[in-house]
Each structure stands twice: as C-alpha cells, then as structure tokens.
Amino acid sequence: MTVDHFSTRSQATLPLADRASDLVGSVIDSSTSLLASQTHDIVRFAMGSPADEAVPLEEFQDIAAQVLNHSSMTYGATEGEPVLLKALVDYLAGTSDPTSEERVTITAGGMQGLDLACKIFINPGDLVIVESPTYTNGSATALSYGAELIEAPTDQDGLIVEALPELVAATGRKPKAIYTIPNFQNPAGVTLSLARRHQLLELAHEWNSVIIDDDPYGLLRFEGDDLPSLQALSPGDPLLFSVRTFSKILAPGLRVGWVDTDPALRQLVINAKQAMDTCTNLPGQHIVAEFIRRGGLDNHLAGLRVEYKRRKDALRETLRRHLGDRVSATDPEGGFFLWLTLQGEDARISTRKLFETALAEGVAFIPGPALSPSGKFDDALRLCFASTTPERAEEGIIRLRRAMDRELAA
Ligand code: PMP
C-alpha cells in the first residue's frame, strides 16, 4: 500500500505492524511532559532523576572542553569507546559487580540494554515474568516484542521467588525470561535477598530462562551490606543478561549505560545494536570515561550515598509526622524510591484520582497502577526521595495530605 502524503489518515487505515498495538507507552515518561507544562509550584516526587545538585556539572564542563574534538564527532566502535570500557571495568573490579572487557557493550542508557535483551531473546507470545509492581518501561519493552507478561508478587525481600513455580505451572509453559530489578527496586525500593538470588538462579536453570538483571541503583547503597550481584553468584552464567546505566549515578541526559553478557553472546548484542544506532553518543562516553579516569567516581558516589540517606530518612520522618498511620512506607537501603500504601479509610482513595488533586495542590508522584502492567496498586504510589531536599519534601507531604483529605471528603 502506498502512503498518501496529501491526505490525513486515521491510524486505523495505516498499514501498521501487528506489534504497534503492543507499544503501550510510558506513564512515567508522560508525567515528565505533563509536569514540564505546569506553571504553578510543584514538589516533584514523580521522576526518578538525580537531584540537579547531584550532577558534577563543573567537572563535566571542564572535561567536555577537553573531549569535544573531531575524534568525538565521528562514528565510534559499536561495543563502546576503548577508554570507557577500560575505565569502567577497572572501576567495577572494586565493587560487588565485577566484570571484564569481553563481556561489556556500551549502550544508550539502561533502556537500550533492556531493548537489546528483549530483541535477542523474546519471540511474540513468549512468557516473561515481571515483578509486581515493576518498572513499567521495562515491562513495556518486553511487550513491544510481543511478550505475554506474568506479574509475580514482591515483598520486603524483593521478588517472591518461591511463588514462581506455581505461577508458571498455571500457564503450562516455561517463561522465556525473568525481568528483575534486584537492588532498591524501582518502584518499591526493596532488595532481593541473598537466599532468593540463589533460588532465582536455580529456577532460571531449571526452565532455561534468561534473567534480565536490571540494576541501575546497585552502587547507591547507603545502609546495610552490599549483596553479591547475580553475576558474582554465578560467574560466567550464560543465562544472565545484566543491564546497567550511568543515568542514576552520573546523569540521565548523558544516555550512557552498558550491558554485561556472556562473551559468546556479545557479537549478537553488537549486531543488534548496529541495527539500532550503530554506536553510543561519543562525547557522552568520553565525558564518563574521563570522569572515572580522573578518579572522581568513588568520591562522587560516597557523596550521593550520604545525601540520599539523609533525604530518605527525612522523608520517612516527615511521613510519620504528617501522615502517621494513614500510610505505610517501605524503607529502602539505597536507590531513589519508596513505596507508600494507603491504610485504613485512606485505602478507599484511588491514587490515580489522587494524582490530579495532588497536582492541583502542588505535589507530584507516580500512582501505583502506572507501575503494574495490569494496573494493580490503586491504593499505592511511588515517591522519589533523591531529587527533593528535606525542606521541600516536607512541603510536598503537607500538600499530599491536603490532597488526601480532599479526596476522602469528595
Ligand atoms: N531500569 C530501571 C529499573 C530504571 O529505574 C531506569 C530509569 N528510571 C532504567 C532502567 C532506564 O535507565 P536509563 O535512563 O539509563 O535508560
């Protein structure tokens, strides 16, 4: 069918691919545009962005002056700039998530890593287990390749791995992939326990399922002890596809992340990426590489951990003071988010409706149903504590309480 450029057509008449109906979009991302268009003062707990003051801007400006030259204006190697691969692998050697250069491919942020994983592993109709609640941009990526999702419950120790065999048995099929966010999960802030990490690896092997291990927040632990990554527990495991990003630890606008896969899979990852964007943004890669090479990352992360712990503690205290037992909140040991569940009378409130009222009162969050592919959790919501100072957070929670009171009275 030829496209008639001179008439306006409804989408129904366009020769769309079958998969177009599975492109569900992102409520999380749409809230960025929605908030950008608001002119009144809003306390922004919605987006999972680092605080402006958490971005080492002056150092980036200094580095940019050094790395913006002709060699960063050309095409680079698909797998990533050698200086970045080396700096990254050297840095990770001292963490709970070590790797090696033959495993790493640099990507345009974590989202591209998720897309690569799904492009390589997911056929239309394949079952993919996702956490409930989950980062719905991740589940949307699986949907965009035609996956059927199974939402598996989570608790304080992350994905309830013990629940998976029964859920899977009910489908009569084996899952192709298990999508997990093991550390300080987006959105609930919970962390997969060591015992469950082992169980998850065992089940993945029993079913021959790939584990898409999405961990943007692992380096942001501010309480408790680091747990070994799935990779560290099962070194060289070909079923692990690890997705990482600099978005939360440096800046999302850089669009630099990486995937860590079995070396035998790496060429396929590179081929898939070549069909998407050839190579990742070179200036961004050089800025990150030089920042690490100058030795700035450790100090930077140490500063973030102190500040994010202060912000998390202050937000929990503010919640206790202003909302008391009207809500229960998770208590993350790192990362960006905590998850509020409305209690008692307040559980009658729909957080989808509360969102509108709260926005009018000057506070924004992500309603629970936006974080579940099937729209569960209408009595819950996600708050990002990382980007708001304690003083602003207190104002935000006072506004949230006003919005809750208005919804209850409605
Ligand atoms: N996975 C999770 C769990 C995330 O929270 C995010 C960012 N919100 C991403 C992936 C995407 O990361 P990026 O911005 O680097 O694409």
Boltz pocket constraint, residues with backbone or C-beta under 6 A from the ligand:
constraints:
  - pocket:
      binder: B
      contacts: [[A, 48], [A, 108], [A, 109], [A, 110], [A, 111], [A, 112], [A, 135], [A, 138], [A, 181], [A, 186], [A, 214], [A, 216], [A, 244], [A, 245], [A, 246], [A, 247], [A, 252], [A, 256], [A, 257]]
      max_distance: 6.0
